């Protein structure tokens, strides 16, 4: 929120914000709303937290990227097994796909938090 407030006060032109996590995105939205600068600025977060999902549902947060903890854990275990077996990892990188959360599918992600 403070970073966004500083940018607003500096008069920076901002078209979009991609935050490192949902809380940062929500802070940016709060600062923009406080300054009456929300307009058409696209705001994206990462993690798919319940607070962010509510913001997506309300149309305040454009998107969030759901981080698949199960997929991350599975990928880490598979990499560990390969390492123990002396196998090489492809480019020393394991891609865990994210799931994009929008207003069209936000309800299915809210249900995941309810479980």
Backbone as a printed PyTorch tensor [residue, N CA C, xyz], in Angstrom:
tensor([[[  0.8250,  -1.1880,   0.0000],
         [  0.0000,   0.0000,   0.0000],
         [  0.8760,   1.2620,   0.0000]],

        [[  1.9170,   1.2460,   0.8160],
         [  2.7990,   2.4090,   0.9050],
         [  3.5260,   2.6620,  -0.4090]],

        [[  3.9900,   1.6150,  -1.0600],
         [  4.6760,   1.7740,  -2.3480],
         [  3.7270,   2.4090,  -3.3610]],

        [[  2.4920,   1.9240,  -3.4020],
         [  1.5180,   2.4760,  -4.3370],
         [  1.2100,   3.9280,  -4.0000]],

        [[  1.0930,   4.2380,  -2.7160],
         [  0.8660,   5.6280,  -2.3040],
         [  2.0060,   6.5290,  -2.7730]],

        [[  3.2290,   6.0360,  -2.6480],
         [  4.3960,   6.8160,  -3.1000],
         [  4.3590,   7.0480,  -4.6000]],

        [[  4.0020,   6.0320,  -5.3600],
         [  3.9280,   6.1890,  -6.8100],
         [  2.8410,   7.1960,  -7.1870]],

        [[  1.7140,   7.1090,  -6.4910],
         [  0.6160,   8.0450,  -6.7700],
         [  1.0650,   9.4720,  -6.4650]],

        [[  1.6840,   9.6640,  -5.3030],
         [  2.1410,  10.9970,  -4.9090],
         [  3.2120,  11.5310,  -5.8540]],

        [[  4.0130,  10.6400,  -6.4240],
         [  5.0540,  11.0610,  -7.3690],
         [  4.4730,  11.3930,  -8.7400]],

        [[  3.2000,  11.0480,  -8.9440],
         [  2.5560,  11.3360, -10.2260],
         [  2.8760,  10.3370, -11.3140]],

        [[  3.3880,   9.1660, -10.9190],
         [  3.7140,   8.1530, -11.9120],
         [  2.4590,   7.6730, -12.6370]],

        [[  2.5900,   7.4650, -13.9540],
         [  1.4840,   6.9000, -14.7330],
         [  1.5440,   5.3870, -14.6170]],

        [[  0.4530,   4.7860, -14.2190],
         [  0.4170,   3.3450, -14.0080],
         [ -0.7700,   2.7660, -14.7730]],

        [[ -0.4790,   1.7680, -15.6000],
         [ -1.5190,   1.1010, -16.3740],
         [ -1.8920,  -0.2490, -15.7750]],

        [[ -0.9070,  -0.8920, -15.1300],
         [ -1.1410,  -2.2320, -14.5890],
         [ -0.1910,  -2.4850, -13.4250]],

        [[ -0.6260,  -3.3410, -12.5410],
         [  0.1770,  -3.7390, -11.3950],
         [  0.1610,  -5.2630, -11.3290]],

        [[  1.3370,  -5.8580, -11.2640],
         [  1.4580,  -7.2950, -11.0300],
         [  2.2140,  -7.4330,  -9.7210]],

        [[  1.4970,  -7.8380,  -8.6950],
         [  2.0740,  -7.9200,  -7.3610],
         [  2.6550,  -9.3040,  -7.1170]],

        [[  3.6390,  -9.3510,  -6.2410],
         [  4.3050, -10.6020,  -5.9020],
         [  3.4220, -11.5280,  -5.0810]],

        [[  2.3920, -10.9790,  -4.4590],
         [  1.4030, -11.8050,  -3.7510],
         [  0.0920, -11.0300,  -3.6750]],

        [[ -0.9450, -11.7110,  -3.2540],
         [ -2.2660, -11.0930,  -3.2180],
         [ -2.3570,  -9.9420,  -2.2300]],

        [[ -1.6760, -10.0620,  -1.1090],
         [ -1.7470,  -8.9960,  -0.1120],
         [ -1.1890,  -7.6840,  -0.6650]],

        [[ -0.1170,  -7.7750,  -1.4440],
         [  0.4450,  -6.5770,  -2.0710],
         [ -0.5460,  -5.9960,  -3.0810]],

        [[ -1.2010,  -6.8480,  -3.8310],
         [ -2.1890,  -6.3930,  -4.8050],
         [ -3.3470,  -5.6960,  -4.0960]],

        [[ -3.8070,  -6.2650,  -3.0030],
         [ -4.9010,  -5.6530,  -2.2490],
         [ -4.4580,  -4.3080,  -1.6800]],

        [[ -3.2380,  -4.2260,  -1.1700],
         [ -2.7120,  -2.9510,  -0.6820],
         [ -2.6810,  -1.9060,  -1.7750]],

        [[ -2.2620,  -2.3050,  -2.9730],
         [ -2.2350,  -1.3700,  -4.1040],
         [ -3.6500,  -0.9030,  -4.4430]],

        [[ -4.6010,  -1.8130,  -4.4260],
         [ -5.9960,  -1.4530,  -4.7070],
         [ -6.5100,  -0.4640,  -3.6660]],

        [[ -6.1990,  -0.7260,  -2.4030],
         [ -6.6420,   0.1700,  -1.3320],
         [ -6.0740,   1.5750,  -1.5220]],

        [[ -4.7980,   1.6650,  -1.8700],
         [ -4.1720,   2.9690,  -2.0950],
         [ -4.7980,   3.6660,  -3.2980]],

        [[ -5.0420,   2.9250,  -4.3600],
         [ -5.6590,   3.5070,  -5.5550],
         [ -7.0700,   4.0010,  -5.2540]],

        [[ -7.8380,   3.2050,  -4.5340],
         [ -9.2020,   3.6090,  -4.1860],
         [ -9.1980,   4.8390,  -3.2810]],

        [[ -8.2910,   4.8630,  -2.3170],
         [ -8.1840,   5.9950,  -1.3900],
         [ -7.8930,   7.2940,  -2.1470]],

        [[ -7.1020,   7.1890,  -3.2020],
         [ -6.7270,   8.3740,  -3.9910],
         [ -7.6730,   8.6030,  -5.1690]],

        [[ -8.7520,   7.8130,  -5.2520],
         [ -9.6940,   7.8970,  -6.3780],
         [ -8.9840,   7.7550,  -7.7190]],

        [[ -8.0400,   6.8040,  -7.7820],
         [ -7.2420,   6.5920,  -8.9960],
         [ -7.4200,   5.1850,  -9.5610]],

        [[ -8.3870,   4.4150,  -9.0720],
         [ -8.5130,   3.0150,  -9.5040],
         [ -8.7320,   2.9340, -11.0030]],

        [[ -9.6970,   3.6560, -11.5240],
         [ -9.9300,   3.7170, -12.9630],
         [ -9.8110,   2.3810, -13.6620]],

        [[ -9.0690,   2.3550, -14.7740],
         [ -8.9100,   1.1590, -15.5920],
         [ -7.5930,   0.4460, -15.3320]],

        [[ -6.9700,   0.6920, -14.2020],
         [ -5.6930,   0.0500, -13.8980],
         [ -5.9370,  -1.4260, -13.6020]],

        [[ -5.2320,  -2.2690, -14.3270],
         [ -5.3380,  -3.7210, -14.1340],
         [ -4.4550,  -4.1060, -12.9530]],

        [[ -5.0270,  -4.8900, -12.0360],
         [ -4.2650,  -5.3290, -10.8670],
         [ -4.3220,  -6.8490, -10.7930]],

        [[ -3.1380,  -7.4690, -10.6800],
         [ -3.0310,  -8.9250, -10.5990],
         [ -2.2370,  -9.3040,  -9.3550]],

        [[ -2.6630, -10.3710,  -8.7100],
         [ -1.9540, -10.8950,  -7.5480],
         [ -1.5630, -12.3350,  -7.7790]],

        [[ -0.8980, -12.9040,  -6.7980],
         [ -0.4610, -14.2960,  -6.8820],
         [ -0.7330, -14.9560,  -5.5440]],

        [[ -1.2920, -16.1250,  -5.5540],
         [ -1.4990, -17.0340,  -4.4210],
         [ -2.9210, -17.5530,  -4.3280]],

        [[ -3.9010, -16.7850,  -4.7490],
         [ -5.2790, -17.2610,  -4.6510],
         [ -5.7680, -17.3390,  -3.2150]],

        [[ -5.3840, -16.3490,  -2.3840],
         [ -5.8350, -16.3390,  -0.9910],
         [ -7.3280, -16.0290,  -0.9340]],

        [[ -7.9520, -16.3880,   0.1660],
         [ -9.3970, -16.1770,   0.2860],
         [ -9.7480, -14.6950,   0.1970]],

        [[ -8.9330, -13.8230,   0.7970],
         [ -9.2110, -12.3840,   0.6930],
         [ -9.1520, -11.9260,  -0.7600]],

        [[ -8.1540, -12.3950,  -1.4750],
         [ -8.0090, -12.0190,  -2.8780],
         [ -9.1690, -12.5460,  -3.7110]],

        [[ -9.6090, -13.7450,  -3.4080],
         [-10.7270, -14.3100,  -4.1590],
         [-11.9860, -13.4640,  -3.9780]],

        [[-12.1850, -12.9400,  -2.7810],
         [-13.3220, -12.0420,  -2.5490],
         [-13.1690, -10.7600,  -3.3690]],

        [[-11.9440, -10.2530,  -3.4710],
         [-11.6950,  -9.0620,  -4.2860],
         [-11.9430,  -9.3670,  -5.7660]],

        [[-11.5490, -10.5550,  -6.2180],
         [-11.8170, -10.9490,  -7.6120],
         [-13.3200, -11.0200,  -7.8260]],

        [[-14.0250, -11.6490,  -6.9000],
         [-15.4830, -11.8030,  -7.0140],
         [-16.1700, -10.4380,  -7.0990]],

        [[-15.6660,  -9.4610,  -6.3370],
         [-16.2360,  -8.1100,  -6.3250],
         [-15.8090,  -7.2820,  -7.5400]],

        [[-14.8630,  -7.8060,  -8.3240],
         [-14.3790,  -7.0740,  -9.4870],
         [-13.3040,  -6.0520,  -9.1640]],

        [[-12.7810,  -6.0850,  -7.9430],
         [-11.7380,  -5.1370,  -7.5510],
         [-10.3490,  -5.6120,  -7.9660]],

        [[-10.1030,  -6.9140,  -7.8960],
         [ -8.8360,  -7.5210,  -8.3160],
         [ -9.1140,  -8.2460,  -9.6230]],

        [[ -8.3540,  -7.9240, -10.6670],
         [ -8.6330,  -8.5020, -11.9760],
         [ -8.3480,  -9.9880, -12.0350]],

        [[ -7.1900, -10.3990, -11.5120],
         [ -6.8380, -11.8180, -11.5280],
         [ -5.9210, -12.1490, -10.3510]],

        [[ -5.9080, -13.4290, -10.0220],
         [ -4.9150, -13.9660,  -9.0980],
         [ -4.4550, -15.2890,  -9.7040]],

        [[ -3.2740, -15.7010,  -9.3490],
         [ -2.7590, -16.9890,  -9.8110],
         [ -2.7450, -17.9320,  -8.6150]],

        [[ -3.5720, -18.9540,  -8.6620],
         [ -3.6430, -19.9250,  -7.5790],
         [ -2.3660, -20.7550,  -7.5560]],

        [[ -1.7340, -20.7860,  -6.4160],
         [ -0.5270, -21.5870,  -6.2460],
         [ -0.9470, -22.9650,  -5.7540]],

        [[ -0.6410, -23.9650,  -6.5130],
         [ -1.0530, -25.3340,  -6.2290],
         [ -0.0710, -25.9870,  -5.2580]],

        [[ -0.3840, -25.9240,  -3.9640],
         [  0.5150, -26.4790,  -2.9400],
         [  0.7060, -27.9850,  -3.1420]],

        [[ -0.3510, -28.6900,  -3.5050],
         [ -0.2360, -30.1270,  -3.7520],
         [  0.7180, -30.3720,  -4.9220]],

        [[  0.5380, -29.6210,  -5.9970],
         [  1.4060, -29.7670,  -7.1690],
         [  2.8480, -29.4120,  -6.8670]],

        [[  3.0570, -28.3790,  -6.0540],
         [  4.4120, -27.9870,  -5.6770],
         [  5.0720, -29.0870,  -4.8430]],

        [[  4.3190, -29.6310,  -3.8890],
         [  4.8510, -30.7130,  -3.0470],
         [  5.1680, -31.9500,  -3.8660]],

        [[  4.2550, -32.3010,  -4.7710],
         [  4.4530, -33.4700,  -5.6360],
         [  5.6910, -33.2810,  -6.5140]],

        [[  5.8370, -32.0780,  -7.0890],
         [  6.9990, -31.7980,  -7.9300],
         [  8.3010, -31.8780,  -7.1510]],

        [[  8.2870, -31.4010,  -5.9070],
         [  9.4860, -31.4530,  -5.0680],
         [  9.8610, -32.9000,  -4.7360]],

        [[  8.8650, -33.7190,  -4.4370],
         [  9.1330, -35.1280,  -4.1230],
         [  9.6640, -35.8580,  -5.3510]],

        [[  9.0570, -35.6000,  -6.5030],
         [  9.5310, -36.2360,  -7.7420],
         [ 10.9780, -35.8380,  -8.0350]],

        [[ 11.3190, -34.5680,  -7.8050],
         [ 12.6960, -34.1050,  -8.0300],
         [ 13.6470, -34.7690,  -7.0500]],

        [[ 13.2270, -34.9110,  -5.8110],
         [ 14.0710, -35.5620,  -4.7990],
         [ 14.3130, -37.0260,  -5.1600]],

        [[ 13.2940, -37.7040,  -5.6260],
         [ 13.4420, -39.1150,  -6.0200],
         [ 14.4190, -39.2310,  -7.1950]],

        [[ 14.2970, -38.3260,  -8.1690],
         [ 15.2340, -38.3320,  -9.2960],
         [ 16.6610, -38.1170,  -8.8020]],

        [[ 16.8360, -37.1710,  -7.8910],
         [ 18.1720, -36.8750,  -7.3690],
         [ 18.7510, -38.0890,  -6.6370]],

        [[ 17.9300, -38.7450,  -5.8330],
         [ 18.3900, -39.9270,  -5.0890],
         [ 18.7710, -41.0420,  -6.0560]],

        [[ 18.0450, -41.1480,  -7.1590],
         [ 18.3190, -42.1890,  -8.1540],
         [ 19.4010, -41.7850,  -9.1480]],

        [[ 20.0040, -40.6080,  -8.9430],
         [ 21.0860, -40.1640,  -9.8170],
         [ 20.6270, -39.6380, -11.1650]],

        [[ 19.3400, -39.3910, -11.3270],
         [ 18.8200, -38.8650, -12.5900],
         [ 19.0170, -37.3530, -12.6410]],

        [[ 19.1240, -36.8470, -13.8650],
         [ 19.2600, -35.3990, -14.0470],
         [ 17.8760, -34.7790, -14.1880]],

        [[ 17.7560, -33.5660, -13.6800],
         [ 16.5300, -32.8020, -13.8770],
         [ 16.6450, -32.0490, -15.1950]],

        [[ 15.5360, -31.9030, -15.8800],
         [ 15.5370, -31.1390, -17.1210],
         [ 15.8560, -29.6850, -16.8060]],

        [[ 16.9980, -29.2180, -17.2690],
         [ 17.4210, -27.8230, -17.0940],
         [ 17.4360, -27.3840, -15.6300]],

        [[ 17.5410, -28.3250, -14.7120],
         [ 17.5140, -28.0130, -13.2780],
         [ 16.3040, -27.1700, -12.8920]],

        [[ 15.2050, -27.3850, -13.5610],
         [ 14.0030, -26.5840, -13.3490],
         [ 12.7860, -27.4880, -13.3920]],

        [[ 11.8990, -27.3090, -12.4360],
         [ 10.6370, -28.0490, -12.4340],
         [  9.5150, -27.0290, -12.4850]],

        [[  8.7230, -27.0930, -13.5150],
         [  7.6240, -26.1520, -13.6750],
         [  6.3710, -26.7010, -13.0050]],

        [[  5.8240, -25.9270, -12.0840],
         [  4.5420, -26.2680, -11.4710],
         [  3.5320, -25.2720, -12.0270]],

        [[  2.6440, -25.7320, -12.8930],
         [  1.7080, -24.7970, -13.5130],
         [  0.8160, -24.0990, -12.4780]],

        [[  0.5440, -22.8330, -12.7480],
         [ -0.3820, -22.0910, -11.9010],
         [ -1.7700, -22.1930, -12.5160]],

        [[ -2.7650, -21.7950, -11.7510],
         [ -4.1360, -21.7710, -12.2390],
         [ -4.6270, -20.3300, -12.1490]],

        [[ -5.0160, -19.7610, -13.2710],
         [ -5.4540, -18.3820, -13.3300],
         [ -6.8740, -18.2610, -12.7770]],

        [[ -7.0680, -17.3630, -11.8140],
         [ -8.3740, -17.1360, -11.2020],
         [ -8.9240, -15.8150, -11.7260]],

        [[-10.1280, -15.8810, -12.2980],
         [-10.8100, -14.7000, -12.8250],
         [-12.2360, -14.6700, -12.2630]],

        [[-12.9780, -13.6470, -12.6060],
         [-14.3710, -13.5880, -12.1620],
         [-15.1760, -14.7650, -12.7030]],

        [[-14.7710, -15.2990, -13.8490],
         [-15.5120, -16.4160, -14.4490],
         [-15.3770, -17.7240, -13.6640]],

        [[-14.2600, -17.9160, -12.9520],
         [-14.0660, -19.1980, -12.2560],
         [-13.7870, -19.0430, -10.7610]],

        [[-13.9220, -17.8390, -10.2230],
         [-13.5420, -17.5780,  -8.8370],
         [-14.3210, -18.4440,  -7.8410]],

        [[-15.5780, -18.7390,  -8.1410],
         [-16.3880, -19.5110,  -7.1880],
         [-15.8160, -20.9020,  -6.9380]],

        [[-15.2190, -21.5400,  -7.9490],
         [-14.6360, -22.8680,  -7.7320],
         [-13.4240, -22.8030,  -6.8030]],

        [[-12.6980, -21.6900,  -6.8050],
         [-11.5480, -21.5330,  -5.9140],
         [-11.9880, -21.1670,  -4.4950]],

        [[-13.0690, -20.4200,  -4.3910],
         [-13.6270, -20.1330,  -3.0680],
         [-14.0600, -21.4410,  -2.4150]],

        [[-14.6420, -22.3530,  -3.2000],
         [-15.0620, -23.6590,  -2.6690],
         [-13.8760, -24.4710,  -2.1470]],

        [[-12.7150, -24.3210,  -2.7860],
         [-11.5150, -25.0350,  -2.3170],
         [-11.1550, -24.5800,  -0.9130]],

        [[-11.3220, -23.2960,  -0.6080],
         [-11.0130, -22.7730,   0.7220],
         [-12.0430, -23.2250,   1.7510]],

        [[-13.2570, -23.5100,   1.3040],
         [-14.3200, -23.9210,   2.2270],
         [-14.1560, -25.3550,   2.6980]],

        [[-13.3620, -26.1360,   1.9820],
         [-13.1850, -27.5650,   2.3410],
         [-12.3580, -27.7370,   3.5670]]])
